[in-house]
Amino acid sequence: MPERDPNNPLRFLHSTKTRFEFQFGYSRAVRHGKVIRVAGTAGLDENGVPVSGGITEQTRRALEIIREALEAYGSSFNDVIMTRVYVSEVGNIEGVAVLHGEIFRDIRPATTIVKCDFIDPRILVEIEAEAVYGGKDDSIG
């Protein structure tokens, strides 16, 4: 459940309580007013280890974590206006595109795809999302 930021009553912070969030001092997602930003999300398991199964499973898991963060705010993929996809290998883009397309084909957010190196070489993909809250009210819960 998102928590109101004690320093700013318009901000709500959502955490998945990973060691990385604590270590780096960030939230999985932040809602400020009607804007929701979901941090770069890799396909990690509950222990912070990249899921096995290659690019497809890592993409599926990253999108699942993003969906859960959006839903914590009463939002959904339908509210997403921007995604950023980072891949370690250009050849992996097609595998990501299939799953991204299944979710976003009719929503059609603006999207950027970048090839990069990850700190953990087992990570093959990371995805960010931005949404404009389209819920029935302005409260979290």
Short mmCIF file of the C-alpha atoms (twelve columns), coordinates in Angstrom:
data_MODEL
# 
_entry.id   MODEL 
# 
loop_
_atom_site.group_PDB 
_atom_site.id 
_atom_site.type_symbol 
_atom_site.label_atom_id 
_atom_site.label_alt_id 
_atom_site.label_comp_id 
_atom_site.label_asym_id 
_atom_site.label_seq_id 
_atom_site.Cartn_x 
_atom_site.Cartn_y 
_atom_site.Cartn_z 
_atom_site.pdbx_PDB_model_num 
ATOM 1   C CA . MET A 1   0.000   0.000   0.000   1 
ATOM 2   C CA . PRO A 2   1.453   3.380   -0.947  1 
ATOM 3   C CA . GLU A 3   2.311   5.700   1.902   1 
ATOM 4   C CA . ARG A 4   1.921   9.465   1.918   1 
ATOM 5   C CA . ASP A 5   5.313   11.147  1.727   1 
ATOM 6   C CA . PRO A 6   5.799   12.864  5.106   1 
ATOM 7   C CA . ASN A 7   7.674   15.677  3.325   1 
ATOM 8   C CA . ASN A 8   5.049   16.348  0.652   1 
ATOM 9   C CA . PRO A 9   1.323   15.625  1.096   1 
ATOM 10  C CA . LEU A 10  0.813   15.401  -2.685  1 
ATOM 11  C CA . ARG A 11  3.252   12.499  -3.058  1 
ATOM 12  C CA . PHE A 12  2.624   8.840   -2.345  1 
ATOM 13  C CA . LEU A 13  5.462   6.304   -2.234  1 
ATOM 14  C CA . HIS A 14  5.166   2.619   -3.118  1 
ATOM 15  C CA . SER A 15  7.859   0.163   -2.077  1 
ATOM 16  C CA . THR A 16  8.377   -3.508  -2.772  1 
ATOM 17  C CA . LYS A 17  10.842  -3.516  0.163   1 
ATOM 18  C CA . THR A 18  13.799  -4.767  -1.865  1 
ATOM 19  C CA . ARG A 19  17.288  -4.255  -0.519  1 
ATOM 20  C CA . PHE A 20  18.043  -2.127  -3.601  1 
ATOM 21  C CA . GLU A 21  15.256  0.331   -2.783  1 
ATOM 22  C CA . PHE A 22  16.625  0.709   0.729   1 
ATOM 23  C CA . GLN A 23  20.281  0.763   -0.338  1 
ATOM 24  C CA . PHE A 24  19.832  3.386   -3.070  1 
ATOM 25  C CA . GLY A 25  17.050  5.289   -1.339  1 
ATOM 26  C CA . TYR A 26  14.300  5.083   -3.944  1 
ATOM 27  C CA . SER A 27  10.698  3.944   -4.296  1 
ATOM 28  C CA . ARG A 28  9.426   1.356   -6.757  1 
ATOM 29  C CA . ALA A 29  6.824   3.910   -7.776  1 
ATOM 30  C CA . VAL A 30  5.863   7.465   -6.879  1 
ATOM 31  C CA . ARG A 31  2.545   9.174   -7.436  1 
ATOM 32  C CA . HIS A 32  2.589   12.956  -7.356  1 
ATOM 33  C CA . GLY A 33  -0.832  14.385  -8.025  1 
ATOM 34  C CA . LYS A 34  -2.123  12.379  -10.979 1 
ATOM 35  C CA . VAL A 35  1.296   11.350  -12.333 1 
ATOM 36  C CA . ILE A 36  2.687   7.912   -11.470 1 
ATOM 37  C CA . ARG A 37  6.279   7.007   -12.256 1 
ATOM 38  C CA . VAL A 38  7.471   3.432   -11.907 1 
ATOM 39  C CA . ALA A 39  11.231  3.068   -11.489 1 
ATOM 40  C CA . GLY A 40  13.345  0.955   -13.798 1 
ATOM 41  C CA . THR A 41  12.123  -2.559  -13.124 1 
ATOM 42  C CA . ALA A 42  14.083  -5.710  -13.869 1 
ATOM 43  C CA . GLY A 43  12.600  -9.187  -13.830 1 
ATOM 44  C CA . LEU A 44  13.793  -10.164 -10.370 1 
ATOM 45  C CA . ASP A 45  12.437  -12.758 -7.989  1 
ATOM 46  C CA . GLU A 46  11.575  -12.079 -4.332  1 
ATOM 47  C CA . ASN A 47  15.270  -12.484 -3.418  1 
ATOM 48  C CA . GLY A 48  16.453  -9.883  -5.925  1 
ATOM 49  C CA . VAL A 49  17.827  -12.459 -8.356  1 
ATOM 50  C CA . PRO A 50  17.025  -12.273 -12.090 1 
ATOM 51  C CA . VAL A 51  14.412  -14.898 -12.962 1 
ATOM 52  C CA . SER A 52  15.527  -17.769 -15.155 1 
ATOM 53  C CA . GLY A 53  14.058  -18.420 -18.565 1 
ATOM 54  C CA . GLY A 54  15.792  -15.688 -20.525 1 
ATOM 55  C CA . ILE A 55  14.482  -12.438 -21.932 1 
ATOM 56  C CA . THR A 56  10.866  -13.598 -22.137 1 
ATOM 57  C CA . GLU A 57  10.558  -14.536 -18.484 1 
ATOM 58  C CA . GLN A 58  12.488  -11.481 -17.293 1 
ATOM 59  C CA . THR A 59  10.228  -9.207  -19.363 1 
ATOM 60  C CA . ARG A 60  7.108   -10.966 -18.115 1 
ATOM 61  C CA . ARG A 61  8.258   -10.587 -14.488 1 
ATOM 62  C CA . ALA A 62  9.224   -6.910  -14.913 1 
ATOM 63  C CA . LEU A 63  5.796   -6.140  -16.400 1 
ATOM 64  C CA . GLU A 64  4.131   -8.027  -13.540 1 
ATOM 65  C CA . ILE A 65  5.976   -5.907  -10.963 1 
ATOM 66  C CA . ILE A 66  5.018   -2.736  -12.853 1 
ATOM 67  C CA . ARG A 67  1.373   -3.836  -13.013 1 
ATOM 68  C CA . GLU A 68  1.360   -4.476  -9.250  1 
ATOM 69  C CA . ALA A 69  2.845   -1.022  -8.586  1 
ATOM 70  C CA . LEU A 70  0.232   0.670   -10.777 1 
ATOM 71  C CA . GLU A 71  -2.574  -1.303  -9.154  1 
ATOM 72  C CA . ALA A 72  -1.346  -0.256  -5.703  1 
ATOM 73  C CA . TYR A 73  -2.396  3.263   -6.749  1 
ATOM 74  C CA . GLY A 74  -5.706  2.149   -8.234  1 
ATOM 75  C CA . SER A 75  -4.236  2.549   -11.704 1 
ATOM 76  C CA . SER A 76  -3.569  0.127   -14.560 1 
ATOM 77  C CA . PHE A 77  -1.654  -0.328  -17.793 1 
ATOM 78  C CA . ASN A 78  -4.492  1.610   -19.475 1 
ATOM 79  C CA . ASP A 79  -3.202  4.769   -17.756 1 
ATOM 80  C CA . VAL A 80  0.387   4.377   -19.032 1 
ATOM 81  C CA . ILE A 81  1.546   7.196   -21.311 1 
ATOM 82  C CA . MET A 82  5.282   6.322   -21.577 1 
ATOM 83  C CA . THR A 83  7.520   3.294   -21.273 1 
ATOM 84  C CA . ARG A 84  11.277  3.063   -21.458 1 
ATOM 85  C CA . VAL A 85  12.792  -0.298  -22.250 1 
ATOM 86  C CA . TYR A 86  16.462  -1.033  -21.649 1 
ATOM 87  C CA . VAL A 87  17.979  -4.203  -23.131 1 
ATOM 88  C CA . SER A 88  21.463  -5.654  -22.831 1 
ATOM 89  C CA . GLU A 89  21.479  -7.053  -26.375 1 
ATOM 90  C CA . VAL A 90  19.872  -5.606  -29.507 1 
ATOM 91  C CA . GLY A 91  18.866  -9.136  -30.484 1 
ATOM 92  C CA . ASN A 92  16.618  -9.282  -27.405 1 
ATOM 93  C CA . ILE A 93  14.375  -6.438  -28.549 1 
ATOM 94  C CA . GLU A 94  12.038  -8.713  -30.483 1 
ATOM 95  C CA . GLY A 95  11.383  -10.912 -27.442 1 
ATOM 96  C CA . VAL A 96  10.554  -7.843  -25.380 1 
ATOM 97  C CA . ALA A 97  8.437   -6.352  -28.163 1 
ATOM 98  C CA . VAL A 98  6.116   -9.363  -28.241 1 
ATOM 99  C CA . LEU A 99  5.207   -9.063  -24.553 1 
ATOM 100 C CA . HIS A 100 5.202   -5.251  -24.543 1 
ATOM 101 C CA . GLY A 101 2.922   -5.374  -27.576 1 
ATOM 102 C CA . GLU A 102 0.503   -7.817  -25.940 1 
ATOM 103 C CA . ILE A 103 -0.096  -5.304  -23.157 1 
ATOM 104 C CA . PHE A 104 0.295   -1.966  -24.904 1 
ATOM 105 C CA . ARG A 105 -0.774  -2.539  -28.535 1 
ATOM 106 C CA . ASP A 106 -4.149  -0.838  -28.014 1 
ATOM 107 C CA . ILE A 107 -2.926  1.604   -25.341 1 
ATOM 108 C CA . ARG A 108 -0.006  2.835   -27.468 1 
ATOM 109 C CA . PRO A 109 2.119   4.803   -24.978 1 
ATOM 110 C CA . ALA A 110 5.162   6.691   -26.187 1 
ATOM 111 C CA . THR A 111 8.087   4.276   -25.895 1 
ATOM 112 C CA . THR A 112 11.866  4.489   -25.945 1 
ATOM 113 C CA . ILE A 113 14.158  1.476   -26.353 1 
ATOM 114 C CA . VAL A 114 17.808  1.699   -25.327 1 
ATOM 115 C CA . LYS A 115 20.656  -0.813  -25.446 1 
ATOM 116 C CA . CYS A 116 22.779  -0.643  -22.305 1 
ATOM 117 C CA . ASP A 117 24.972  -2.572  -19.922 1 
ATOM 118 C CA . PHE A 118 23.510  -3.560  -16.577 1 
ATOM 119 C CA . ILE A 119 25.457  -3.684  -13.337 1 
ATOM 120 C CA . ASP A 120 24.380  -7.329  -12.967 1 
ATOM 121 C CA . PRO A 121 25.140  -9.090  -16.285 1 
ATOM 122 C CA . ARG A 122 22.349  -11.615 -15.617 1 
ATOM 123 C CA . ILE A 123 19.794  -8.837  -16.109 1 
ATOM 124 C CA . LEU A 124 18.651  -8.756  -19.729 1 
ATOM 125 C CA . VAL A 125 15.894  -6.131  -19.591 1 
ATOM 126 C CA . GLU A 126 14.625  -3.297  -17.422 1 
ATOM 127 C CA . ILE A 127 11.424  -1.324  -17.982 1 
ATOM 128 C CA . GLU A 128 10.184  2.036   -16.659 1 
ATOM 129 C CA . ALA A 129 6.621   3.322   -16.931 1 
ATOM 130 C CA . GLU A 130 4.850   6.635   -16.519 1 
ATOM 131 C CA . ALA A 131 1.109   6.879   -16.088 1 
ATOM 132 C CA . VAL A 132 -1.478  9.579   -15.560 1 
ATOM 133 C CA . TYR A 133 -3.842  8.404   -12.874 1 
ATOM 134 C CA . GLY A 134 -7.304  7.849   -14.272 1 
ATOM 135 C CA . GLY A 135 -9.030  6.623   -11.138 1 
ATOM 136 C CA . LYS A 136 -12.350 7.706   -9.699  1 
ATOM 137 C CA . ASP A 137 -10.878 9.897   -6.987  1 
ATOM 138 C CA . ASP A 138 -7.667  11.503  -5.827  1 
ATOM 139 C CA . SER A 139 -7.189  9.480   -2.662  1 
ATOM 140 C CA . ILE A 140 -5.075  6.374   -2.233  1 
ATOM 141 C CA . GLY A 141 -7.185  4.541   0.183   1 
# 
